[in-house]
Amino acid sequence: MKLLRTLLFLTLILTGINTVNAQQRGLNFAVTTVFKDYLEIKNALVVNNAGLAQNKAGKLIWDLNTVPTKDMSNEQHSAWFAYLSRIQSTCREISESNSLSYQRKYFSALSNALYAALKIFKLNSFKVYKQYCASNGSYWLNDSPVIKNPYYDITEKQGIKEGTTREVLPPASKK
């Protein structure tokens, strides 16, 4: 009888651990999807495709709404909601405009808000490079140290390579 209770107790503990790990994996997948959507907006701006930037911003808004907040820790929940409305509103501005200069203006605000959320969130399974364009004082995020500046027209060969990596957010440690 004592052995049966011990086995039942261990089964309950292991089930709880697996549930937490599955929730974190689901949350990690959602955060990764959001970051990939962001990169697609950045890449659309790099190649001067306002229509594609609009579409990808709409996709990002959609994917922001699928992030499973019920799986967040209290700290993650607070961080998420501290930045969510700013991320959504800047995406909406990008998705509603076909002007590259207007999109780039809001992309800068999107970059700052998303980076702050990722930094606090601590769920990224990838390096995040925070890069800086000195000529307009704006940041953008990248998954690579290679500079492809979204604030320049792709025909400006020198400008597209202008920028520096200012900070690197390492992958979050595995739990």
C-alpha positions as CSV (number, residue, x, y, z in Angstrom):
1,M,0.0,0.0,0.0
2,K,2.8,2.4,0.9
3,L,4.5,1.6,-2.5
4,L,1.3,2.3,-4.3
5,R,0.9,5.7,-2.7
6,T,4.5,6.5,-3.4
7,L,4.1,5.6,-7.1
8,L,0.9,7.6,-7.3
9,F,2.5,10.6,-5.8
10,L,5.5,10.4,-8.2
11,T,3.2,10.0,-11.1
12,L,1.3,13.2,-10.1
13,I,4.6,15.1,-9.7
14,L,5.9,14.0,-13.1
15,T,2.6,14.8,-14.8
16,G,2.7,18.3,-13.3
17,I,6.3,18.8,-14.6
18,N,5.5,17.6,-18.0
19,T,2.5,19.9,-18.2
20,V,4.6,22.9,-17.2
21,N,7.2,21.9,-19.8
22,A,4.6,21.5,-22.5
23,Q,3.1,24.9,-21.6
24,Q,6.5,26.6,-21.8
25,R,7.2,24.9,-25.2
26,G,3.8,26.2,-26.4
27,L,4.6,29.7,-25.2
28,N,8.2,29.5,-26.6
29,F,6.7,28.5,-30.0
30,A,4.3,31.5,-29.9
31,V,7.1,33.9,-29.0
32,T,9.3,32.5,-31.7
33,T,6.4,32.9,-34.2
34,V,6.0,36.6,-33.2
35,F,9.7,37.2,-33.6
36,K,9.7,35.5,-37.1
37,D,6.8,37.7,-38.1
38,Y,8.7,40.8,-37.0
39,L,11.7,39.7,-39.1
40,E,9.4,39.3,-42.1
41,I,8.4,43.0,-41.7
42,K,12.0,44.0,-41.3
43,N,13.0,42.0,-44.5
44,A,10.1,43.6,-46.4
45,L,11.4,47.1,-45.5
46,V,14.9,46.1,-46.5
47,V,13.7,45.3,-50.0
48,N,11.3,48.3,-50.1
49,N,8.1,46.3,-50.3
50,A,5.5,48.3,-48.5
51,G,2.7,45.9,-49.5
52,L,4.5,43.0,-48.0
53,A,5.3,44.9,-44.9
54,Q,1.6,45.7,-44.6
55,N,0.7,42.0,-44.9
56,K,3.4,40.8,-42.5
57,A,2.3,43.4,-39.9
58,G,-1.3,42.1,-40.2
59,K,0.1,38.6,-39.6
60,L,2.0,39.7,-36.6
61,I,-1.2,41.3,-35.1
62,W,-2.9,38.0,-35.7
63,D,-0.1,35.9,-34.1
64,L,0.1,38.3,-31.1
65,N,-3.5,37.3,-30.3
66,T,-2.6,33.6,-30.2
67,V,0.2,33.9,-27.6
68,P,-1.1,31.7,-24.7
69,T,-1.1,34.1,-21.7
70,K,-2.5,31.4,-19.4
71,D,0.9,29.6,-19.7
72,M,2.9,32.7,-18.5
73,S,4.5,33.2,-15.2
74,N,3.5,36.3,-13.2
75,E,6.6,38.1,-14.4
76,Q,6.1,37.1,-18.0
77,H,2.4,38.1,-17.8
78,S,3.3,41.6,-16.5
79,A,6.0,42.0,-19.2
80,W,3.7,40.9,-22.0
81,F,0.9,43.2,-21.1
82,A,3.2,46.1,-20.4
83,Y,4.3,46.1,-24.1
84,L,1.4,44.3,-26.0
85,S,-0.7,47.4,-26.8
86,R,2.3,49.3,-28.0
87,I,3.4,46.4,-30.2
88,Q,-0.2,46.0,-31.6
89,S,-0.7,49.7,-32.3
90,T,2.6,50.1,-34.1
91,C,1.8,47.0,-36.2
92,R,-1.6,48.4,-37.0
93,E,0.0,51.6,-38.2
94,I,2.4,49.6,-40.5
95,S,-0.5,47.5,-41.8
96,E,-2.6,50.5,-42.6
97,S,0.0,52.4,-44.6
98,N,1.5,51.9,-48.0
99,S,4.2,54.6,-47.4
100,L,7.6,53.1,-46.7
101,S,8.7,56.2,-44.7
102,Y,5.7,56.0,-42.5
103,Q,6.1,52.3,-42.0
104,R,9.8,52.7,-41.1
105,K,8.8,55.4,-38.6
106,Y,6.5,52.9,-36.8
107,F,8.9,50.0,-37.3
108,S,11.3,51.8,-35.1
109,A,8.8,52.0,-32.2
110,L,7.8,48.4,-32.9
111,S,11.5,47.3,-32.6
112,N,11.9,49.1,-29.3
113,A,8.8,47.7,-27.7
114,L,9.4,44.1,-28.9
115,Y,13.0,44.1,-27.7
116,A,12.0,45.3,-24.3
117,A,9.3,42.6,-24.1
118,L,11.7,39.9,-25.3
119,K,14.4,41.0,-22.8
120,I,12.0,40.7,-19.8
121,F,10.2,37.7,-21.2
122,K,13.3,35.4,-21.2
123,L,11.8,32.8,-23.5
124,N,13.7,33.3,-26.7
125,S,15.5,30.1,-28.0
126,F,17.6,32.2,-30.4
127,K,20.0,35.1,-30.2
128,V,18.4,38.5,-30.8
129,Y,20.7,41.2,-32.2
130,K,19.7,44.8,-31.4
131,Q,21.1,46.9,-34.2
132,Y,21.4,50.6,-34.6
133,C,21.2,53.1,-37.5
134,A,23.2,56.2,-36.4
135,S,22.0,58.4,-39.3
136,N,18.4,58.3,-38.0
137,G,18.9,57.2,-34.4
138,S,16.7,54.0,-34.8
139,Y,17.1,50.5,-33.7
140,W,15.9,47.2,-35.3
141,L,16.2,43.6,-34.3
142,N,17.8,40.7,-36.2
143,D,18.5,37.0,-35.8
144,S,21.9,37.5,-37.4
145,P,24.8,39.8,-36.8
146,V,24.8,40.7,-40.5
147,I,23.7,44.3,-41.0
148,K,20.7,44.8,-43.4
149,N,19.4,48.2,-42.4
150,P,15.6,48.4,-42.9
151,Y,15.6,52.2,-42.7
152,Y,17.3,52.6,-46.1
153,D,16.2,52.0,-49.6
154,I,17.8,48.9,-51.0
155,T,19.1,50.9,-53.9
156,E,21.3,52.8,-51.5
157,K,24.1,50.2,-51.5
158,Q,26.1,51.8,-48.7
159,G,23.2,52.7,-46.5
160,I,21.8,49.2,-46.4
161,K,25.0,48.1,-44.7
162,E,25.1,51.0,-42.3
163,G,24.6,50.1,-38.7
164,T,26.1,48.4,-35.7
165,T,25.1,45.7,-33.3
166,R,24.6,47.4,-29.9
167,E,23.4,44.6,-27.8
168,V,22.9,40.8,-28.1
169,L,20.2,39.0,-26.1
170,P,21.4,35.5,-25.7
171,P,19.1,32.5,-25.9
172,A,17.2,31.9,-22.6
173,S,18.6,29.1,-20.6
174,K,16.7,25.8,-20.8
175,K,14.8,24.8,-17.8
